[in-house]
Amino acid sequence: MYKFHDFDPRDPAIESAGVYDRGTLYEDFNLQRLLDQHADRHCQLLDRDSQAVARCSLWWNKAPEYRDYRVGLIGHFAAADRHSGTQLLSRACALLRTHACHYAIGPIDGSTWHHYRLVTEPGDEPAFFLEPHNPACWPDCFTTAGFEVLARYFSALVTDLTRPDPRIAPALSRLQQQGIRLRPLRLERFDQELEAIYDISVQSFTGNFLYTPISRQAFKLQYQAIKSCVEPGLTLLAEHENNAVGFVFSLPDQEQRSRQQPIDTVIIKTVAVLPGRRYAGLGTVLVAEAQRLAGQSGYRRVIHALMHEHNRSRNISRHYGKPIRHYALFGRKL
């Protein structure tokens, strides 16, 4: 019933053949992103009328480590329905086996620096800026194709930006005594600020689940793409002896504007601190200060976005917010 084959995203015939116009299947299909993420193979499933009903990309040459497995990644996933998505994933897994992969992980667009995870429990809150979104059937595509949940994530909503945290005052006092100071991001020096943010990120995240390196240029391009959305007073850098040692990167929720609503929500996208005991508590202080500044600027809510259920960020978030959405990453033996 279905035809499974490769496609070249650089082929102009692909677009004219209707690969990009299948409603939710290709509404987020960004050709340049597809090319920039250097997959080893791009695959699609066509129905009897030669219409695309599912697609994905595969990586096996530069996949992250997971236990003792040789890993293959499945990303850029989309499917018109559960049946076509399941068929695509089953055939993608068979293809990864031919390239000596022992374990498949998805959806993940090449690395955790890019899009990954699926919404599994959407809750009642509308989607927020830079959040993954997907039809309800997509997680079922993975489980029906033999995948199990490999990792869980959640986002939490804070509605009381004045709630005190007894941990902050002693932590802030200790950090200040060490000579650590917080300052807002300088938008006029955005490129230089990204240099510091990159250096902190690659050191802070090295031990994270499924970590792989990213080049300085690729990292900066991701942040340059959202520069116009940055409100400098919401992003903070922590400095010690004239060197950046931590940051919290926050953004107004631009999705509210697209819904023609006033923007009253700030998204805490990333918190990172250099490893080591001397900076213990700095992440908590950065989040608390970002929330205080958001409230001071007239925002009413803060979202702590996309946290791994076992990361330290969960301990920071638990004091302030309640989960509003859950996500998952899937894996299966091949």
Secondary structure, DSSP 8 states (H G I E B T S, - for coil): --EEEE--TT-HHHHHTTTT-SGGGTTT--HHHHHHTT-SEEEEEE-TTS-EEEEEEEE-SS---BTTB-EEEEEEEEESSHHHHHHHHHHHHHHHHHTT--EEEESBSSSTTS-B-EEEE--SS---TT-----THHHHHHHHTT-EEEEEEEEEEE--TT---TTHHHHHHHHHHTTEEEEE--GGGHHHHHHHHHHHHHHHSTTSTT-----HHHHHHHHHTTGGG--GGG-EEEEETTEEEEEEEEEE-HHHHHTT----EEEEEEEEE-SSGGGTTHHHHHHHHHHHHHHHTT--EEEEEEEETTSHHHHHHHTT-EEEEEEEEEEEE-
